[in-house]
Amino acid sequence: MKKIVVLVSGGGTNLQALIDAQKNGLISNGTITCVISSKENVYALERAKQNQIATRVIPRKEYPDVATYTKALTDALLEEQADLVVYAGFMTILDEQIVRAFPNKMMNVHPALIPSFCGKGYYGLHVHEAALAKGVKLTGATVHFVTEVCDGGPIILQKAVPVLHFTEVWNTGGEHGEQMVGEIRCAGCRRKCGCPHVPEEASAFRTGTKKPCFGT
């Protein structure tokens, strides 16, 4: 059984989707063993406690730079013996130390269809603002492996949704978006934890038989 450690920074809606999937038997070869937050007193920690999942808080504000914070978080993940690390609304920048410590073992969901609206500066609501400004008709979410290239790891899954009218996106689109992101995150975890239907590129990268190609 693979040990899944989830990284959070906020309310934990994506974490809840993972917890629900685990309860429903959708993640058959892994279990969430720990939730680590970069902030104190966020509701994601309460969600974990309500489900008897261990929690740790490593406040970003207590570390002077990215390198020292990354080392602290990497050490914590090693202590937890994490087999899979899932970014679930984790809004803290980390450096290459953690990727090198957990090669092919880290997943993120980006709130757009990579390669659109990704990379440096594209996070949280900034992604959706950019999509609206561009006038795209479809957006979505992408599950990908975490590498040293920001949003550049091999894609595991993608799901598209139509872009609603501006007022609908902000006033009524949140629940639909959270459900979609939660669904695709859970599907990504199922694939990483042993599902045979991982796309060829991602599967080869996961098993170490092929190096990722990010282009130029």
C-alpha positions as semicolon CSV with decimal commas, in nm:
position;residue;x (nm);y (nm);z (nm)
1;M;0,000;0,000;0,000
2;K;0,155;0,330;-0,111
3;K;0,179;0,611;0,144
4;I;0,028;0,931;0,006
5;V;0,125;1,262;0,164
6;V;-0,082;1,564;0,064
7;L;0,054;1,920;0,068
8;V;-0,196;2,200;0,137
9;S;-0,213;2,573;0,203
10;G;-0,584;2,651;0,239
11;G;-0,934;2,519;0,277
12;G;-0,866;2,173;0,144
13;T;-1,143;2,117;-0,111
14;N;-0,907;1,911;-0,325
15;L;-0,793;1,722;-0,017
16;Q;-1,158;1,643;0,061
17;A;-1,201;1,501;-0,288
18;L;-0,907;1,271;-0,225
19;I;-1,042;1,168;0,116
20;D;-1,384;1,093;-0,034
21;A;-1,224;0,891;-0,314
22;Q;-1,028;0,690;-0,060
23;K;-1,343;0,622;0,143
24;N;-1,526;0,510;-0,170
25;G;-1,251;0,268;-0,265
26;L;-1,144;0,462;-0,573
27;I;-0,782;0,473;-0,456
28;S;-0,725;0,105;-0,402
29;N;-0,345;0,082;-0,382
30;G;-0,269;0,384;-0,168
31;T;-0,377;0,559;0,151
32;I;-0,340;0,917;0,272
33;T;-0,107;0,894;0,569
34;C;-0,028;1,259;0,635
35;V;-0,134;1,612;0,541
36;I;0,131;1,884;0,557
37;S;0,032;2,251;0,552
38;S;0,244;2,558;0,478
39;K;0,008;2,766;0,693
40;E;-0,133;2,733;1,042
41;N;-0,505;2,703;1,121
42;V;-0,625;2,633;0,768
43;Y;-0,941;2,425;0,728
44;A;-0,757;2,155;0,535
45;L;-0,598;2,052;0,864
46;E;-0,941;2,015;1,022
47;R;-1,057;1,800;0,730
48;A;-0,761;1,570;0,789
49;K;-0,821;1,550;1,164
50;Q;-1,189;1,468;1,108
51;N;-1,075;1,169;0,907
52;Q;-0,805;1,052;1,148
53;I;-0,521;1,155;0,914
54;A;-0,197;1,276;1,071
55;T;-0,111;1,642;1,018
56;R;0,200;1,854;1,026
57;V;0,241;2,230;0,991
58;I;0,561;2,372;0,844
59;P;0,492;2,748;0,823
60;R;0,659;2,914;0,527
61;K;0,686;3,241;0,720
62;E;0,930;3,085;0,966
63;Y;1,198;3,021;0,701
64;P;1,417;3,292;0,547
65;D;1,428;3,158;0,191
66;V;1,305;2,893;-0,050
67;A;1,607;2,667;0,001
68;T;1,572;2,635;0,378
69;Y;1,198;2,584;0,354
70;T;1,234;2,321;0,085
71;K;1,487;2,132;0,297
72;A;1,252;2,133;0,596
73;L;0,962;2,005;0,388
74;T;1,178;1,744;0,215
75;D;1,302;1,618;0,550
76;A;0,942;1,589;0,671
77;L;0,840;1,389;0,364
78;L;1,135;1,156;0,412
79;E;1,034;1,107;0,775
80;E;0,681;1,023;0,658
81;Q;0,826;0,773;0,408
82;A;0,608;0,918;0,134
83;D;0,563;0,705;-0,179
84;L;0,353;0,972;-0,350
85;V;0,339;1,347;-0,281
86;V;0,029;1,532;-0,401
87;Y;0,007;1,909;-0,427
88;A;-0,353;1,995;-0,331
89;G;-0,380;2,372;-0,337
90;F;-0,023;2,403;-0,212
91;M;0,070;2,766;-0,282
92;T;0,435;2,769;-0,182
93;I;0,733;2,772;-0,416
94;L;0,990;2,495;-0,367
95;D;1,327;2,436;-0,530
96;E;1,491;2,137;-0,696
97;Q;1,587;1,966;-0,368
98;I;1,245;1,810;-0,327
99;V;1,221;1,691;-0,687
100;R;1,557;1,519;-0,659
101;A;1,455;1,355;-0,331
102;F;1,126;1,229;-0,477
103;P;1,183;1,169;-0,849
104;N;0,870;1,056;-1,035
105;K;0,678;1,062;-0,706
106;M;0,520;1,407;-0,705
107;M;0,195;1,515;-0,870
108;N;0,025;1,849;-0,916
109;V;-0,302;1,966;-1,066
110;H;-0,270;2,285;-1,268
111;P;-0,601;2,472;-1,328
112;A;-0,558;2,498;-1,705
113;L;-0,491;2,279;-2,005
114;I;-0,111;2,272;-2,020
115;P;0,071;2,406;-2,223
116;S;-0,177;2,696;-2,203
117;F;-0,159;2,940;-1,914
118;C;0,118;2,767;-1,723
119;G;0,466;2,835;-1,592
120;K;0,597;3,120;-1,380
121;G;0,326;3,355;-1,256
122;Y;0,036;3,129;-1,349
123;Y;-0,119;3,009;-1,025
124;G;-0,454;3,033;-0,848
125;L;-0,695;3,291;-0,986
126;H;-0,423;3,438;-1,209
127;V;-0,469;3,137;-1,438
128;H;-0,842;3,194;-1,476
129;E;-0,798;3,568;-1,521
130;A;-0,556;3,501;-1,806
131;A;-0,793;3,253;-1,969
132;L;-1,080;3,501;-1,951
133;A;-0,864;3,783;-2,086
134;K;-0,761;3,567;-2,380
135;G;-1,121;3,477;-2,456
136;V;-1,070;3,102;-2,475
137;K;-1,383;2,888;-2,507
138;L;-1,244;2,585;-2,325
139;T;-1,035;2,558;-2,013
140;G;-0,982;2,276;-1,767
141;A;-0,727;2,108;-1,545
142;T;-0,411;1,905;-1,594
143;V;-0,259;1,642;-1,366
144;H;0,115;1,627;-1,424
145;F;0,433;1,502;-1,262
146;V;0,632;1,767;-1,076
147;T;0,980;1,828;-1,214
148;E;1,236;2,106;-1,190
149;V;1,056;2,277;-1,479
150;C;0,755;2,473;-1,349
151;D;0,440;2,303;-1,486
152;G;0,672;2,118;-1,725
153;G;0,643;1,758;-1,607
154;P;0,485;1,486;-1,821
155;I;0,106;1,507;-1,838
156;I;-0,090;1,228;-1,672
157;L;-0,448;1,343;-1,730
158;Q;-0,641;1,638;-1,865
159;K;-1,006;1,733;-1,854
160;A;-1,169;2,022;-2,040
161;V;-1,471;2,230;-1,945
162;P;-1,640;2,518;-2,131
163;V;-1,566;2,871;-2,018
164;L;-1,886;3,018;-1,881
165;H;-1,998;3,380;-1,902
166;F;-1,778;3,607;-1,691
167;T;-2,034;3,655;-1,413
168;E;-2,112;3,285;-1,408
169;V;-1,748;3,194;-1,368
170;W;-1,706;3,405;-1,058
171;N;-2,052;3,365;-0,905
172;T;-2,155;3,009;-0,985
173;G;-1,859;2,840;-1,149
174;G;-1,667;2,766;-0,834
175;E;-1,851;2,452;-0,732
176;H;-1,832;2,304;-1,082
177;G;-1,463;2,388;-1,105
178;E;-1,383;2,238;-0,766
179;Q;-1,570;1,920;-0,854
180;M;-1,385;1,889;-1,186
181;V;-1,044;1,950;-1,029
182;G;-1,122;1,706;-0,750
183;E;-1,228;1,438;-0,997
184;I;-0,918;1,472;-1,211
185;R;-0,688;1,479;-0,907
186;C;-0,841;1,154;-0,777
187;A;-0,809;0,994;-1,118
188;G;-0,445;1,095;-1,128
189;C;-0,382;0,936;-0,789
190;R;-0,551;0,615;-0,900
191;R;-0,323;0,596;-1,202
192;K;-0,008;0,671;-1,006
193;C;-0,100;0,405;-0,750
194;G;-0,102;0,127;-1,003
195;C;-0,369;0,176;-1,269
196;P;-0,241;0,020;-1,595
197;H;-0,393;0,292;-1,813
198;V;-0,138;0,567;-1,754
199;P;-0,051;0,742;-2,083
200;E;0,265;0,594;-2,237
201;E;0,486;0,899;-2,186
202;A;0,387;0,941;-1,821
203;S;0,413;0,569;-1,751
204;A;0,764;0,551;-1,893
205;F;0,866;0,857;-1,695
206;R;0,719;0,712;-1,374
207;T;0,907;0,386;-1,409
208;G;1,233;0,554;-1,507
209;T;1,254;0,390;-1,850
210;K;1,230;0,720;-2,033
211;K;1,345;1,074;-1,968
212;P;1,089;1,353;-2,010
213;C;1,124;1,584;-2,306
214;F;1,019;1,943;-2,248
215;G;1,113;2,091;-2,585
216;T;1,299;2,418;-2,616
